[in-house]
Amino acid sequence: PIRTRNYLRWDSLKAWDDAGVSPGTGDSMARVIGWKISADGSNQAYTGLQREPYLNSDNLGLAYMIQNDINFAVADGPVRGGQMAMHGNGNASIDNIIAAVEKARSEGIEVLRPRIEHCSITEDDQIAKLKELDITCSFLIAHVLYWGEAFRDTVFGEEKALKLDRTGSFERAGVPYSLHTDYSVSVLSPLQMVEAAVTRTLFTDPDYVLGVNERASIEMALRAITSVPAFQLLSDEEIGSLEVGKLADFVILSDDPRSVSADAISDISILETWMDGGRTY
């Protein structure tokens, strides 16, 4: 009953080849659109690959793929067809992904709408490079909401924790981003994601803001759960906005997210859901 866009795990390449499954397989309801690689682990598990060690540690995290393997995947994936969705949490992992995209492009390979999944810790120089290379990102914004205190006090320290899910900086730099839940890591609630991006308050301390300058505007946060992910999923001609000729997927809300107080956005009710112009809820 839901519309999905799906990625094939790069480490199962032979299995996909044997099964005859490749990007482009499917229809408007369920379609394979690309390849998924994982360059590192997660910051909260201390396995996100970092430029500098974790707080009170000499641990730099883990590279799940060496640079040459990332380079090969980013170059070969587009040749096989489809898009590259690349998991990167730590800033050093993001360096490696950026380097791979830049190398592929320098060799004349068309890397279609590359996206970094999570893109959790980013530096100013990286944001500028993402803009230059047309790389978009998708933030697990619940990092801020649910684990902001842990990132601040235990994982990174306050200064580096402010570089977590930098929605404000990305918006000012003009780098498109979407929001995701990484379900079942966090709750499937698009409006909660919007509220988290706009307020950046902590579940454990609602009066503390993790980076005032990294707050998203309400307009951008709404685009981050509608038109931007449609673009990232190669589906912007079908879904993501209300326009003539698109598939008429939309929801009817009990209130306007732009009108209620920022800390009440997640309280808005979904009154109806429509798909293909027909009411499904």
Backbone as CSV, one residue per row, in Angstrom:
resi,resn,N_x,N_y,N_z,CA_x,CA_y,CA_z,C_x,C_y,C_z
1,PRO,0.803,-1.227,0.000,0.000,0.000,0.000,0.836,1.277,0.000
2,ILE,2.177,1.142,-0.007,3.022,2.332,-0.031,3.908,2.302,-1.265
3,ARG,4.370,3.489,-1.656,5.241,3.612,-2.818,6.694,3.541,-2.342
4,THR,7.505,2.713,-2.966,8.884,2.562,-2.523,9.871,2.736,-3.678
5,ARG,11.052,3.214,-3.313,12.207,3.252,-4.219,13.324,2.512,-3.511
6,ASN,13.953,1.590,-4.206,14.809,0.615,-3.547,16.217,0.576,-4.128
7,TYR,17.165,0.214,-3.258,18.568,0.120,-3.648,19.080,-1.303,-3.452
8,LEU,20.024,-1.688,-4.300,20.641,-3.002,-4.221,21.963,-2.881,-3.466
9,ARG,22.158,-3.765,-2.511,23.409,-3.760,-1.754,24.577,-4.108,-2.681
10,TRP,25.578,-3.234,-2.686,26.732,-3.423,-3.574,27.503,-4.682,-3.220
11,ASP,27.513,-5.055,-1.925,28.280,-6.235,-1.529,27.586,-7.538,-1.920
12,SER,26.409,-7.439,-2.541,25.712,-8.629,-3.050,25.610,-8.591,-4.569
13,LEU,26.596,-7.953,-5.193,26.546,-7.694,-6.626,26.347,-8.965,-7.448
14,LYS,27.083,-10.027,-7.127,26.965,-11.264,-7.911,25.553,-11.840,-7.814
15,ALA,24.959,-11.762,-6.608,23.605,-12.299,-6.433,22.603,-11.545,-7.308
16,TRP,22.763,-10.218,-7.378,21.846,-9.432,-8.227,22.050,-9.779,-9.697
17,ASP,23.321,-9.913,-10.092,23.598,-10.281,-11.488,22.984,-11.638,-11.826
18,ASP,23.148,-12.591,-10.895,22.603,-13.932,-11.134,21.086,-13.916,-11.209
19,ALA,20.470,-13.016,-10.436,19.003,-12.935,-10.404,18.437,-12.077,-11.528
20,GLY,19.310,-11.375,-12.240,18.846,-10.512,-13.319,18.134,-9.269,-12.824
21,VAL,18.486,-8.827,-11.600,17.874,-7.632,-11.025,18.858,-6.473,-11.147
22,SER,18.381,-5.338,-11.618,19.242,-4.176,-11.798,18.425,-2.903,-11.657
23,PRO,19.061,-1.761,-11.492,18.324,-0.504,-11.434,17.445,-0.321,-12.667
24,GLY,16.244,0.161,-12.432,15.250,0.294,-13.495,14.170,-0.764,-13.403
25,THR,14.450,-1.845,-12.657,13.457,-2.896,-12.463,12.303,-2.363,-11.636
26,GLY,11.050,-2.628,-12.056,9.892,-2.239,-11.267,8.999,-1.241,-11.968
27,ASP,8.137,-0.609,-11.186,7.164,0.333,-11.735,7.007,1.511,-10.788
28,SER,5.949,2.290,-10.960,5.774,3.499,-10.147,5.482,3.185,-8.686
29,MET,5.044,1.966,-8.370,4.812,1.591,-6.981,6.093,1.124,-6.306
30,ALA,6.844,0.255,-6.954,8.075,-0.280,-6.372,9.121,-0.385,-7.466
31,ARG,10.219,0.345,-7.293,11.225,0.389,-8.351,12.618,0.359,-7.754
32,VAL,13.507,-0.414,-8.366,14.928,-0.391,-8.010,15.574,0.773,-8.754
33,ILE,16.278,1.629,-8.019,16.832,2.827,-8.668,18.336,2.965,-8.527
34,GLY,18.991,2.079,-7.750,20.430,2.266,-7.624,21.095,1.286,-6.694
35,TRP,22.288,1.686,-6.257,23.172,0.844,-5.460,23.463,1.495,-4.119
36,LYS,23.620,0.667,-3.088,23.896,1.169,-1.739,25.245,0.638,-1.266
37,ILE,26.109,1.568,-0.845,27.370,1.170,-0.231,27.443,1.762,1.171
38,SER,28.263,1.158,2.025,28.466,1.654,3.390,29.958,1.873,3.602
39,ALA,30.344,3.138,3.753,31.764,3.477,3.866,32.281,3.382,5.290
40,ASP,31.380,3.462,6.272,31.800,3.357,7.676,30.630,2.887,8.514
41,GLY,30.788,2.969,9.851,29.744,2.524,10.761,28.910,3.681,11.268
42,SER,28.601,3.666,12.570,27.771,4.719,13.165,28.553,5.432,14.255
43,ASN,28.296,6.716,14.397,29.026,7.509,15.382,28.689,7.093,16.812
44,GLN,27.412,6.756,17.056,27.029,6.381,18.418,27.628,5.042,18.844
45,ALA,28.056,4.233,17.860,28.755,2.982,18.160,30.274,3.161,18.074
46,TYR,30.705,4.401,17.865,32.129,4.736,17.766,32.796,4.054,16.571
47,THR,32.006,3.758,15.549,32.550,3.150,14.335,32.420,4.060,13.118
48,GLY,31.848,5.267,13.283,31.891,6.248,12.219,33.326,6.736,12.053
49,LEU,33.819,6.789,10.824,35.227,7.114,10.576,35.461,8.623,10.700
50,GLN,36.385,9.008,11.579,36.584,10.411,11.934,37.959,10.930,11.516
51,ARG,38.016,12.240,11.299,39.301,12.908,11.091,40.103,12.967,12.392
52,GLU,39.394,13.098,13.506,40.022,13.193,14.811,39.350,12.203,15.755
53,PRO,40.032,11.785,16.837,39.484,10.724,17.691,38.198,11.143,18.397
54,TYR,37.446,10.123,18.821,36.280,10.340,19.666,36.718,10.923,21.008
55,LEU,35.770,11.483,21.728,36.040,12.159,22.989,36.769,11.229,23.966
56,ASN,37.838,11.736,24.555,38.616,10.992,25.558,39.072,9.630,25.049
57,SER,39.526,9.592,23.800,39.862,8.320,23.167,40.898,8.556,22.086
58,ASP,41.546,7.485,21.628,42.388,7.552,20.438,41.740,6.813,19.269
59,ASN,40.466,6.480,19.413,39.702,5.735,18.409,39.237,6.655,17.289
60,LEU,39.566,6.294,16.056,39.134,7.058,14.880,37.952,6.408,14.162
61,GLY,37.409,5.328,14.713,36.312,4.639,14.054,36.807,3.611,13.057
62,LEU,35.916,3.182,12.166,36.226,2.101,11.232,35.868,2.478,9.798
63,ALA,36.762,2.154,8.889,36.446,2.243,7.459,35.893,0.889,7.033
64,TYR,34.619,0.843,6.686,34.039,-0.418,6.229,34.484,-0.759,4.811
65,MET,34.914,0.269,4.067,35.467,0.069,2.728,36.734,0.912,2.614
66,ILE,37.779,0.362,2.008,38.968,1.161,1.755,38.691,2.093,0.580
67,GLN,39.527,3.124,0.433,39.281,4.139,-0.589,39.176,3.548,-1.984
68,ASN,40.053,2.608,-2.328,40.011,2.028,-3.675,38.687,1.321,-3.949
69,ASP,38.125,0.672,-2.933,36.845,-0.024,-3.113,35.697,0.965,-3.278
70,ILE,35.761,2.069,-2.538,34.745,3.118,-2.712,34.857,3.703,-4.113
71,ASN,36.077,3.982,-4.531,36.294,4.536,-5.872,35.711,3.618,-6.938
72,PHE,35.956,2.305,-6.793,35.470,1.356,-7.792,33.945,1.333,-7.829
73,ALA,33.316,1.287,-6.651,31.857,1.223,-6.604,31.234,2.474,-7.220
74,VAL,31.761,3.640,-6.864,31.194,4.900,-7.350,31.411,5.052,-8.854
75,ALA,32.456,4.462,-9.379,32.698,4.514,-10.819,31.924,3.449,-11.574
76,ASP,31.815,2.243,-10.997,31.195,1.119,-11.701,29.672,1.116,-11.569
77,GLY,29.172,1.575,-10.425,27.724,1.584,-10.218,26.971,2.338,-11.296
78,PRO,27.368,3.589,-11.589,26.662,4.335,-12.637,26.770,3.688,-14.011
79,VAL,27.884,3.021,-14.277,28.037,2.336,-15.565,27.033,1.189,-15.670
80,ARG,26.778,0.532,-14.546,25.786,-0.535,-14.506,24.364,0.022,-14.564
81,GLY,24.222,1.315,-14.343,22.916,1.957,-14.361,22.456,2.289,-12.962
82,GLY,21.847,3.433,-12.804,21.299,3.800,-11.501,22.157,4.768,-10.726
83,GLN,21.711,4.999,-9.526,22.233,6.034,-8.650,23.041,5.401,-7.521
84,MET,23.945,6.184,-6.941,24.721,5.713,-5.797,24.198,6.381,-4.521
85,ALA,23.784,5.546,-3.564,23.410,6.006,-2.223,24.503,5.503,-1.287
86,MET,25.212,6.420,-0.620,26.459,6.072,0.052,26.399,6.436,1.524
87,HIS,26.399,5.415,2.371,26.350,5.605,3.812,27.671,6.177,4.303
88,GLY,27.607,7.362,4.926,28.786,7.970,5.528,28.391,8.767,6.746
89,ASN,28.915,8.430,7.904,28.583,9.123,9.155,29.677,10.072,9.624
90,GLY,30.906,9.568,9.733,32.000,10.388,10.231,32.559,11.308,9.160
91,ASN,33.216,12.400,9.583,33.720,13.358,8.601,34.806,12.758,7.702
92,ALA,35.609,11.823,8.210,36.625,11.191,7.364,35.986,10.275,6.325
93,SER,34.912,9.619,6.688,34.179,8.790,5.735,33.573,9.653,4.631
94,ILE,33.057,10.801,5.023,32.494,11.727,4.034,33.592,12.233,3.101
95,ASP,34.796,12.466,3.642,35.944,12.815,2.798,36.157,11.756,1.724
96,ASN,36.116,10.490,2.129,36.375,9.389,1.197,35.314,9.318,0.101
97,ILE,34.062,9.544,0.480,32.977,9.507,-0.507,33.115,10.661,-1.490
98,ILE,33.373,11.854,-0.976,33.553,13.024,-1.836,34.697,12.782,-2.818
99,ALA,35.804,12.231,-2.317,36.966,11.962,-3.179,36.613,10.988,-4.291
100,ALA,35.809,9.988,-3.981,35.427,8.986,-4.987,34.555,9.591,-6.067
101,VAL,33.595,10.426,-5.665,32.731,11.083,-6.662,33.548,12.015,-7.536
102,GLU,34.441,12.779,-6.917,35.271,13.714,-7.684,36.160,12.964,-8.672
103,LYS,36.724,11.851,-8.248,37.587,11.063,-9.132,36.799,10.506,-10.308
104,ALA,35.625,9.950,-10.047,34.810,9.397,-11.128,34.436,10.479,-12.141
105,ARG,34.039,11.640,-11.634,33.662,12.729,-12.533,34.861,13.186,-13.363
106,SER,36.056,13.215,-12.740,37.247,13.647,-13.468,37.590,12.682,-14.596
107,GLU,37.117,11.443,-14.489,37.362,10.430,-15.515,36.223,10.350,-16.526
108,GLY,35.308,11.315,-16.452,34.235,11.397,-17.429,33.050,10.500,-17.154
109,ILE,32.965,9.955,-15.934,31.843,9.089,-15.578,30.706,9.935,-15.034
110,GLU,29.512,9.761,-15.562,28.349,10.510,-15.088,27.798,9.830,-13.830
111,VAL,28.064,10.427,-12.683,27.558,9.909,-11.418,26.241,10.629,-11.140
112,LEU,25.142,9.922,-11.321,23.812,10.522,-11.314,23.322,10.796,-9.896
113,ARG,23.106,12.046,-9.562,22.508,12.476,-8.302,23.050,11.693,-7.093
114,PRO,24.347,11.694,-6.877,24.898,10.940,-5.741,24.380,11.498,-4.422
115,ARG,24.152,10.596,-3.466,23.596,11.012,-2.170,24.362,10.343,-1.041
116,ILE,24.657,11.111,-0.010,25.275,10.558,1.187,24.193,10.333,2.233
117,GLU,24.090,9.091,2.681,23.113,8.735,3.709,23.671,9.066,5.087
118,HIS,22.920,9.782,5.855,23.232,10.232,7.212,24.090,11.496,7.184
119,CYS,25.265,11.434,6.553,26.097,12.638,6.394,26.174,13.393,7.730
120,SER,26.435,12.637,8.796,26.156,13.127,10.144,27.059,14.262,10.596
121,ILE,28.377,14.092,10.468,29.325,15.110,10.918,29.995,15.722,9.691
122,THR,29.703,16.984,9.412,30.271,17.641,8.238,30.997,18.914,8.632
123,GLU,32.089,19.173,7.934,32.898,20.373,8.124,32.553,21.390,7.039
124,ASP,32.923,22.653,7.273,32.609,23.706,6.312,33.202,23.413,4.933
125,ASP,34.449,22.915,4.898,35.081,22.636,3.608,34.338,21.539,2.865
126,GLN,33.743,20.606,3.603,32.999,19.523,2.966,31.692,20.032,2.383
127,ILE,31.026,20.917,3.103,29.769,21.469,2.592,30.021,22.204,1.277
128,ALA,31.127,22.952,1.222,31.473,23.652,-0.023,31.733,22.655,-1.153
129,LYS,32.365,21.539,-0.828,32.665,20.529,-1.840,31.399,19.811,-2.298
130,LEU,30.485,19.555,-1.379,29.207,18.944,-1.748,28.461,19.836,-2.736
131,LYS,28.485,21.132,-2.483,27.839,22.087,-3.382,28.489,22.044,-4.759
132,GLU,29.818,22.046,-4.782,30.561,22.048,-6.044,30.276,20.807,-6.875
133,LEU,30.153,19.656,-6.217,30.005,18.387,-6.916,28.550,17.942,-7.073
134,ASP,27.602,18.762,-6.624,26.173,18.409,-6.704,25.883,17.093,-6.001
135,ILE,26.440,16.928,-4.810,26.143,15.776,-3.961,25.117,16.216,-2.925
136,THR,24.027,15.491,-2.807,23.022,15.820,-1.799,23.161,14.872,-0.614
137,CYS,22.448,15.165,0.447,22.541,14.359,1.666,21.156,14.083,2.232
138,SER,21.085,13.079,3.079,19.866,12.789,3.819,20.235,12.611,5.284
139,PHE,19.635,13.423,6.147,19.985,13.433,7.563,19.055,12.558,8.395
140,LEU,19.638,11.767,9.271,18.882,11.077,10.322,18.730,12.082,11.459
141,ILE,17.722,12.941,11.355,17.600,14.087,12.251,17.311,13.673,13.690
142,ALA,16.854,12.428,13.899,16.645,11.939,15.262,17.950,11.840,16.039
143,HIS,19.100,11.864,15.341,20.379,11.988,16.041,20.326,13.162,17.009
144,VAL,19.817,14.282,16.526,19.746,15.491,17.358,18.707,15.312,18.448
145,LEU,17.522,14.879,18.075,16.414,14.794,19.018,16.685,13.798,20.139
146,TYR,17.021,12.564,19.777,17.111,11.492,20.773,18.496,11.331,21.391
147,TRP,19.537,11.579,20.613,20.891,11.277,21.094,21.786,12.503,21.147
148,GLY,21.198,13.688,21.009,21.997,14.903,21.036,22.810,15.044,22.312
149,GLU,22.196,14.704,23.438,22.897,14.799,24.715,24.089,13.840,24.750
150,ALA,23.904,12.637,24.253,24.995,11.654,24.239,26.121,12.098,23.315
151,PHE,25.781,12.624,22.150,26.817,13.116,21.242,27.590,14.266,21.883
152,ARG,26.872,15.147,22.573,27.497,16.311,23.207,28.396,15.919,24.372
153,ASP,27.912,15.040,25.233,28.581,14.781,26.510,29.494,13.559,26.509
154,THR,29.231,12.603,25.607,29.932,11.324,25.676,30.711,10.992,24.409
155,VAL,30.113,11.240,23.240,30.702,10.757,21.991,31.727,11.739,21.416
156,PHE,31.337,13.024,21.316,32.174,13.999,20.621,32.652,15.168,21.474
157,GLY,31.857,15.603,22.442,32.078,16.888,23.078,31.236,17.947,22.387
158,GLU,30.986,19.056,23.069,30.015,20.033,22.580,30.414,20.652,21.250
159,GLU,31.677,21.005,21.069,32.090,21.707,19.851,31.814,20.882,18.601
160,LYS,32.203,19.617,18.635,31.991,18.781,17.451,30.538,18.356,17.320
161,ALA,29.841,18.207,18.430,28.429,17.833,18.363,27.613,18.878,17.607
162,LEU,28.086,20.123,17.588,27.382,21.175,16.854,27.466,20.976,15.344
163,LYS,28.340,20.070,14.895,28.474,19.783,13.467,27.571,18.630,13.038
164,LEU,26.653,18.229,13.907,25.759,17.108,13.654,24.533,17.556,12.859
165,ASP,24.282,16.892,11.728,23.065,17.141,10.934,22.850,18.638,10.714
166,ARG,23.721,19.248,9.971,23.789,20.714,9.865,22.775,21.259,8.857
167,THR,21.524,21.132,9.182,20.460,21.561,8.265,20.548,23.052,7.949
168,GLY,20.864,23.874,8.938,20.956,25.311,8.705,22.079,25.670,7.757
169,SER,23.256,25.106,7.974,24.404,25.393,7.111,24.172,24.895,5.693
170,PHE,23.580,23.711,5.553,23.285,23.179,4.222,22.291,24.094,3.499
171,GLU,21.290,24.568,4.220,20.295,25.450,3.599,20.943,26.737,3.120
172,ARG,21.797,27.337,3.952,22.455,28.592,3.562,23.413,28.380,2.391
173,ALA,24.028,27.203,2.327,24.977,26.917,1.244,24.288,26.479,-0.042
174,GLY,22.990,26.190,0.045,22.259,25.736,-1.132,22.519,24.286,-1.490
175,VAL,22.830,23.460,-0.471,23.016,22.023,-0.689,21.724,21.307,-0.301
176,PRO,21.032,20.696,-1.247,19.757,20.038,-0.915,19.945,18.893,0.071
177,TYR,18.993,18.738,0.952,19.015,17.606,1.887,17.590,17.134,2.134
178,SER,17.488,15.871,2.512,16.205,15.317,2.947,16.353,14.847,4.382
179,LEU,15.248,14.431,4.980,15.230,13.907,6.340,14.717,12.473,6.300
180,HIS,15.311,11.601,7.114,14.852,10.219,7.166,14.897,9.707,8.598
181,THR,14.232,8.589,8.838,14.153,8.023,10.182,15.113,6.863,10.391
182,ASP,15.641,6.282,9.300,16.444,5.060,9.385,15.675,3.978,10.147
183,TYR,14.369,3.944,9.929,13.500,3.009,10.646,14.098,1.609,10.603
184,SER,14.175,0.927,11.726,13.525,1.199,12.989,14.406,1.910,14.017
185,VAL,15.418,2.615,13.544,16.268,3.376,14.461,15.476,4.484,15.144
186,SER,14.581,5.134,14.419,13.703,6.135,15.035,12.304,6.019,14.444
187,VAL,11.378,6.729,15.033,9.951,6.587,14.725,9.635,7.082,13.316
188,LEU,8.770,6.353,12.617,8.315,6.776,11.287,7.300,7.902,11.430
189,SER,7.796,9.127,11.532,6.911,10.280,11.672,7.528,11.477,10.954
190,PRO,7.127,11.733,9.705,7.689,12.859,8.966,7.540,14.196,9.688
191,LEU,6.411,14.415,10.337,6.228,15.702,11.009,7.129,15.827,12.239
192,GLN,7.427,14.719,12.897,8.393,14.783,13.999,9.777,15.146,13.466
193,MET,10.120,14.632,12.288,11.401,14.986,11.692,11.455,16.477,11.380
194,VAL,10.378,17.022,10.860,10.325,18.456,10.573,10.525,19.264,11.851
195,GLU,9.797,18.893,12.896,9.925,19.608,14.165,11.355,19.534,14.694
196,ALA,11.970,18.374,14.623,13.334,18.215,15.118,14.311,19.101,14.353
197,ALA,14.125,19.207,13.036,15.015,20.038,12.223,14.818,21.523,12.509
198,VAL,13.589,21.910,12.749,13.279,23.329,12.964,13.657,23.787,14.370
199,THR,13.506,22.912,15.367,13.783,23.318,16.752,15.171,22.914,17.224
200,ARG,15.637,21.733,16.836,16.913,21.155,17.275,17.011,21.069,18.806
201,THR,15.877,20.879,19.453,15.880,20.664,20.895,16.071,19.180,21.190
202,LEU,16.436,18.881,22.429,16.732,17.512,22.818,15.559,16.876,23.541
203,PHE,15.334,15.595,23.269,14.298,14.846,23.977,14.575,14.835,25.474
204,THR,15.844,14.755,25.830,16.232,14.693,27.238,16.267,16.060,27.905
205,ASP,16.306,17.138,27.100,16.378,18.505,27.636,15.733,19.452,26.635
206,PRO,14.400,19.595,26.682,13.683,20.394,25.681,14.073,21.870,25.662
207,ASP,14.789,22.337,26.664,15.202,23.736,26.690,16.579,23.955,26.058
208,TYR,17.260,22.865,25.724,18.599,22.988,25.143,18.505,22.838,23.627
209,VAL,19.134,23.768,22.908,19.162,23.729,21.447,20.568,23.333,20.996
210,LEU,20.665,22.247,20.216,21.958,21.791,19.726,22.284,22.514,18.419
211,GLY,22.786,23.735,18.575,23.178,24.525,17.416,22.065,25.415,16.899
212,VAL,21.942,26.594,17.487,20.888,27.534,17.057,21.033,27.848,15.573
213,ASN,22.264,28.021,15.109,22.502,28.378,13.707,22.249,27.226,12.744
214,GLU,22.030,26.034,13.279,21.766,24.882,12.416,20.281,24.558,12.312
215,ARG,19.436,25.407,12.890,17.995,25.200,12.750,17.581,25.374,11.288
216,ALA,16.669,24.531,10.849,16.129,24.632,9.495,14.954,25.604,9.472
217,SER,14.729,26.206,8.335,13.486,26.953,8.150,12.357,25.954,7.959
218,ILE,11.141,26.357,8.287,10.008,25.443,8.141,9.792,25.087,6.668
219,GLU,10.017,26.038,5.768,9.817,25.758,4.349,10.802,24.701,3.856
220,MET,12.068,24.846,4.256,13.062,23.865,3.820,12.809,22.509,4.451
221,ALA,12.419,22.499,5.722,12.152,21.219,6.392,10.996,20.484,5.732
222,LEU,9.989,21.222,5.272,8.872,20.582,4.566,9.316,20.051,3.208
223,ARG,10.163,20.799,2.523,10.704,20.300,1.253,11.559,19.053,1.481
224,ALA,12.167,18.978,2.668,13.059,17.853,2.974,12.310,16.547,3.200
225,ILE,10.981,16.597,3.290,10.190,15.356,3.368,9.252,15.213,2.165
226,THR,9.415,16.086,1.164,8.532,16.021,-0.010,9.328,16.113,-1.313
227,SER,9.592,17.317,-1.785,10.182,17.472,-3.112,11.644,17.053,-3.184
228,VAL,12.424,17.298,-2.125,13.840,16.919,-2.192,14.016,15.401,-2.237
229,PRO,13.374,14.629,-1.341,13.532,13.179,-1.476,13.011,12.646,-2.802
230,ALA,11.974,13.243,-3.366,11.506,12.799,-4.681,12.609,12.997,-5.721
231,PHE,13.311,14.136,-5.647,14.436,14.386,-6.542,15.543,13.375,-6.296
232,GLN,15.858,13.141,-5.031,16.935,12.210,-4.695,16.621,10.792,-5.138
233,LEU,15.353,10.437,-5.182,14.934,9.085,-5.546,14.568,8.965,-7.026
234,LEU,15.050,9.926,-7.816,14.836,9.906,-9.270,13.360,9.848,-9.625
235,SER,12.526,10.449,-8.784,11.076,10.345,-8.958,10.398,11.715,-8.969
236,ASP,11.159,12.769,-9.201,10.599,14.110,-9.117,9.625,14.424,-10.242
237,GLU,9.618,13.614,-11.304,8.613,13.813,-12.353,7.305,13.103,-12.020
238,GLU,7.308,12.309,-10.944,6.119,11.544,-10.560,5.490,12.062,-9.263
239,ILE,6.326,12.356,-8.274,5.841,12.657,-6.923,6.656,13.804,-6.331
240,GLY,6.298,14.206,-5.113,7.087,15.195,-4.384,6.491,16.584,-4.352
241,SER,5.608,16.884,-5.293,4.922,18.177,-5.317,3.592,18.002,-6.044
242,LEU,2.698,18.933,-5.802,1.370,18.868,-6.425,1.403,19.644,-7.742
243,GLU,1.498,18.902,-8.849,1.562,19.512,-10.172,0.786,18.659,-11.166
244,VAL,0.284,19.296,-12.200,-0.436,18.579,-13.251,0.465,17.515,-13.855
245,GLY,-0.060,16.302,-13.969,0.671,15.204,-14.574,1.369,14.298,-13.589
246,LYS,1.462,14.715,-12.312,2.082,13.854,-11.305,1.028,12.919,-10.706
247,LEU,1.455,12.063,-9.789,0.630,10.950,-9.344,-0.361,11.292,-8.230
248,ALA,-0.414,12.538,-7.807,-1.397,12.973,-6.799,-1.324,12.154,-5.522
249,ASP,-0.123,12.072,-4.966,0.089,11.515,-3.625,0.164,12.699,-2.671
250,PHE,-0.694,12.724,-1.664,-0.648,13.838,-0.723,-1.372,13.463,0.564
251,VAL,-1.172,14.281,1.585,-1.893,14.111,2.842,-2.673,15.381,3.145
252,ILE,-3.721,15.227,3.929,-4.482,16.372,4.443,-4.229,16.432,5.944
253,LEU,-3.733,17.571,6.397,-3.334,17.749,7.786,-4.380,18.533,8.566
254,SER,-4.362,18.358,9.881,-5.313,19.066,10.733,-4.920,20.526,10.939
255,ASP,-3.642,20.853,10.740,-3.159,22.231,10.875,-2.055,22.474,9.866
256,ASP,-1.754,23.752,9.651,-0.685,24.155,8.753,0.630,24.168,9.541
257,PRO,1.614,23.341,9.178,2.883,23.319,9.914,3.581,24.678,9.941
258,ARG,3.253,25.538,8.979,3.878,26.857,8.927,3.227,27.838,9.883
259,SER,2.082,27.464,10.455,1.326,28.391,11.295,1.390,28.057,12.782
260,VAL,1.555,26.784,13.119,1.593,26.399,14.531,2.977,26.697,15.099
261,SER,3.095,26.688,16.419,4.403,26.883,17.029,5.302,25.710,16.659
262,ALA,6.598,25.976,16.562,7.539,24.964,16.074,7.504,23.693,16.918
263,ASP,7.296,23.838,18.229,7.316,22.656,19.091,5.989,21.907,19.099
264,ALA,5.055,22.321,18.231,3.768,21.625,18.126,3.579,20.970,16.757
265,ILE,4.588,21.024,15.910,4.453,20.472,14.558,4.157,18.975,14.600
266,SER,4.832,18.259,15.493,4.640,16.812,15.542,3.283,16.413,16.101
267,ASP,2.557,17.368,16.680,1.222,17.077,17.219,0.130,17.165,16.158
268,ILE,0.474,17.661,14.982,-0.508,17.782,13.902,-0.977,16.392,13.475
269,SER,-2.273,16.245,13.295,-2.850,14.954,12.905,-2.913,14.811,11.392
270,ILE,-2.778,13.578,10.932,-2.991,13.253,9.520,-4.461,12.876,9.363
271,LEU,-5.221,13.695,8.673,-6.655,13.442,8.524,-6.950,12.472,7.378
272,GLU,-6.225,12.630,6.273,-6.443,11.766,5.117,-5.122,11.554,4.386
273,THR,-5.015,10.409,3.717,-3.882,10.117,2.831,-4.442,9.738,1.464
274,TRP,-3.850,10.318,0.410,-4.282,10.036,-0.957,-3.095,9.532,-1.772
275,MET,-3.353,8.555,-2.638,-2.356,8.069,-3.578,-2.984,7.918,-4.956
276,ASP,-2.254,8.382,-5.961,-2.762,8.310,-7.344,-4.136,8.961,-7.461
277,GLY,-4.391,9.971,-6.642,-5.655,10.678,-6.713,-6.805,9.971,-6.021
278,GLY,-6.527,8.879,-5.310,-7.583,8.159,-4.582,-7.276,8.126,-3.090
279,ARG,-8.313,8.261,-2.283,-8.103,8.275,-0.829,-7.840,6.859,-0.320
280,THR,-6.734,6.697,0.400,-6.374,5.395,0.955,-6.523,5.362,2.474
281,TYR,-6.690,6.531,3.092,-6.890,6.596,4.544,-7.760,7.785,4.861
